Amino acid sequence: MKINVKFDLDITCKKVLEEQLNKLDIPHTIYSSGEVELKRMLSEEELEELSGNLSTYGIQILNDQKIALVQRIKNTINEMLEADTPQAHTVSIYLSEKLNYSYTYLSNLFSEATYTSIENFVILRKVDHAKELMANTDLTLTEIAYRLNYSSVAHLSSQFKKTTGLTPTKFQRILEKRRGKRIETI
């Protein structure tokens, strides 16, 4: 028997962090941008145990502050895109305000570490999120474009086609065919 599940990676990750930190009696605060504030210093043994426990779940403690900031940029972009309402700010203003760094610094650091720009990363994440919304909701392309802060459906369609090689309409047809096959096999 096969079942399909839907899960929120952010909630799942926070829950794992919470459980592992509580298991080791480490007082903490978990922030939404992949940052955890520990309320006390950890011994080498505690840090090793925590790191080992988290690695079981594919969670890694980042020691390099620049790499940690790049991960926070990615997490903040994902948080922005997954909000139910479109953002009133541009990505640059949103990141600067959330992370308390100039956008120029964030952009240069991101490009240096990932070999791509924040803008390209945002486009890829927007297209991925559009695919998720098409697959898991009944939203129209107009509603998806609005939610993801596109100026028009044409703009969404253009970026979608450049990224995936498919138009959003073709992608939706493929989804419908797959859903039809699943229903037939039941």
N, C-alpha and C positions, 0 to 999 in steps of 0.2 A: 504494500500500500504506500502511496506517495501523498504527501500533503504539501501545500504551499504555505509559507509563513512570511509575514512582513514584520520588520523590526527597525528600530531607530538606532543606528550605530552610536550616536551621541549618548542616548540614554543608557544603552548597554555598556558602553565604555565607562561612564560615570558610575554605574552600579558595581562593576567589577572593581574599579578603583576604591570605591567606598567600602566594599566588603574586605578587600585586601588590607587597606589601611586600618580598618577597625579590628581585623583579625590580629594585627600586630600592635594594637593599642597605640596608634600614632594619631594624636590630635591634628586635625587638618581642616582646610576649606578647599573645596573643588570649585574652580571657576569654569565658565563655559568655553574658554578659548584654549583648552588643553593645558591649563596651568593649575598646579596644586600647591597651595601654601601649607607647609608643614609648620606646626606651632612650636616645634622644638627641633634641635639638632638630632640627627640619627647617628648611631654608632656604625662603624664599617659593617658589622655583622647584620644589623637591621637593614641597612641599605642593600646589602647583597641579597638578603632574604626577600625583601620587597621586590627588588629587580628580578630575581628568579621567579617569584610568584606571578608577577605581571607578564613576564616573557611567555609564560604558558598561554596567555590570551593574546599574544602578539602586540603587547604594549611595552614600549621601550622608554626608559628614563633617559632624557637627553641632557648631557653634561655640557655640550657646547652651546653657549648662549645665543650665538648667531643662528645655529640650526634650530634651536628652540623657538626663536623669533620667527623664522621662516614657517615652522609648523603652526605657530599661532596665527600667522597671516592666512595660511590655508584654512585653518579652523574658523577664523573670523569670516572669511569669504563664504564658506559653507553655511555658517550660521545665518549670514545675510541672505543667501539665496533660498534657504529653507523657511524663512519667515513667511507667514501666510499673507502678509500685506507687502506691497512693493515699497522699497526704500525711497525716501524723499531726497537722499543725498547720492552723490556719485560714489563710486567705489573708492576713489582716492580720499574723499572727505570722510567716508565711513571708516576706512582703515586708520586714517590719521587720528580720528577722534577716539576710536576704540582702543588703539594700541599706544597712543601718546608718543608717536614719532612722526617726523615729517614724511610725507608720501615719497619724496625724492629718496630719502634714506631707505625706506621700506622697499621701494622699487629696485634700487641698485642692489641691495642685499639679496632680494629674491632672485633677481636675474643672475647674480654671481653664483648663488647656491644651486639654482635649478636649471640654468641654461635656457630659461624661457622668461617671458615677461609676465607680470601680474595680469595684464590685459588678456594674454593668451590663456592663462590659467582660468581666468573668469569665464572666457568664452567656452572653454572645454567643460567647465563645471555647469554653466548655464545650459548647454546642450544636453549634458547628462541628466540634469534635473528636469529638463523638458521631456526627455524620454521617460523618466520615472513618472512624471505627471500624466503623460499620455497613456502609459501602461496601467497606472493604478487609480486614475480618477476619471470622471466624466467631463472634465473641463474642456472647453473648446480651445482651438489654437489662439483665438483672440484673448481668451482669459489667461492662457498660459503666457502669452507674450506680455500681457499687462502685469501679471504676477512677477515675471522675471525682469521687469523694467526695460523691455524692448520698446523702441519708439513705434514699431508697427509689426504686424504679422509678417510682412515682407522681409523685414530685418531679421527676425527670428528664422524664417525659412532660408534666407541666404546663409546665415552662419551655420544652421543645421546641415544644409547641403554641403557646404565647404568642409565641415568636420566629419560627417558620416558618409557622404557620398549619396545620401538619400534625401528626398524632400520629406518634410514632416508627414504629408499625406501618404506617401509611399510607405513610410515607417508604420503609420497607423494601419494601413491595409495588411502589412505583414503581421502585425499584432492580432488583427481580426482573424486572419487565416489560422494562426497558431491557436487562438482561443477556440475556433471552430473545430479544429482537429482534436483538442483536449476534450471537448464536449462529446464528440463522436466516439471516443475511446472509452468513455465512462459507461 
